[in-house]
Amino acid sequence: MALLAGALPAPAFPAPSLWWWAYVALVPWLLLMRAAPTGRRAMLDGWLGGAGFLLAAHHWLMPSLHVFIVILALLLGLLWVPWGWLTHRLLHGRPGPGQVAAALVLLPSVWLMAELVRSWQYLGGPWGLLGASQWQVAPALRLASVGGVWLLGFLLVVVNVAVTVLIAVARARTVALAGLTACGAAAAGVWAWVPTAKEPGTVRIAVVQPGVIQGPGPRFERSAELTRKLADRHVDLVVWGESSVAQDLTTHPEVGRRLAALSRTAGADLLVNVDARRGDMPGIYKSSVLIGPNGPTGQRYDKMRLVPFGEYIPARPLLGWATSVGKAAGEDRHRGTEPVVMKLPDSLRIGPLVCFESAFPDMSRNLVRDGAQVLVVQSSTSTFQKSWAPAQHASLAALRSAETWRPMVHATLTGESAVFGPRGEPVGSRMSTSTSAATVYTVPLGQGTSPYVRIGPWPVYGAMAALAVYCAAEGGRALRRRTDRSPDQPSDRRPDQRTPGRP
């Protein structure tokens, strides 16, 4: 039951995208932990529920990782053990209004801590954060500009806890209704008073999606063919997907010359992605490279956050056996060292990201703080064409746009490619996984600094503070209970027991 209850939020994410389901999807899981006979059992329900959530949200990885995805889910599911314990501690039995009020703050805080820890790149990254389910809801996107995806996740858990209390704790329903009212008031206040991004102008960006084509050579040729069709379309930038070039440009200068010719034909700089062994450095890198009419401009970004198992194997001497049971990386890619903001001839500044780096809110925020006017993600989901992965990946661009007040271009090899404006609104039509085309988007630029870019992930800091206060209060109460006990009158001794050494 815990595994199934934990899996219930999955339909709130793309491809189903039942965003409204996220507001009640945690309720069965919460009811199960609340009704657990002991705190230990509630911790077990939290662990299994967390594993069920991760398995359901990442089920499309099973063809690649096989049994290893189950092991990872069970390990990461341990992050929800404190959530199970605290749910039982605050909501078990007949809790009073004070306990319920604490639950409305502390349970969302513990949830954010679980999401924060699993967002560490070496544990898989922040794919499937609960707040990401609201990528198409305009009021939620406005909230994201204030507190990022973290604020959305916090408020969603508040609503789920309040609904749980309305169902199971009659004596504290007033507190639950107050919590729901506060969430509604916060959303209305942000909608009414928080400013939105200004749009000083537009830029024309072409996305080249070659489609499902086997082999790097045919894929390159199809991308080149589509790029040549952009002549006289008056575009400012042409974007290819991840791993669109399979040869290093320093050791294969003829490839650079071909790309330069394509740039001249299109009348714009070309942003390609090179997945190859570098000639000037040891190892394989995934790099965004800007090509001008005269060849590589010298502006290059090497991917910093790699996909565990897909691009490298953590602790390869210990876990290298994963290559024998799934499609894990046979050789580790190398990491870049710093983000890069590239400058186009017309002074437009773009911030490149590669693949699942778009899932990390801090990376897009840092690029905007460094001056990026447009965020560009180069991706390839060709391994997961008939799964939920392409739609989930594209939806992340809407959140990053809303958080930063900057448009984001999500360009893939095989779909889904999409563009979102500075408020997270879709721009033009999305290119599905069955599309092979070059599409030109008129992208509105964003101006100003969003509260999230200015302040950072303050909901996470607030959650940490709330939990610290609770732990300090609990520790103080435990200390007072110990000091209130007299050494001459222990509270746990029966009247007929004698103290050794006394008559």
Helices and strands as residue ranges (DSSP letters): H 2-7, G 10-12, G 19-23, H 27-34, H 39-57, G 59-61, H 62-65, H 67-77, G 78-80, H 81-91, H 97-118, G 121-123, G 130-134, H 138-168, G 170-172, H 173-193, E 202-209, H 216-228, E 237-239, H 253-266, E 269-277, E 284-292, E 295-302, H 316-319, G 320-324, E 342-343, E 349-354, G 355-359, H 361-369, E 374-379, G 382-384, H 389-404, E 408-412, E 418-420, E 437-444, H 451-455, H 458-484
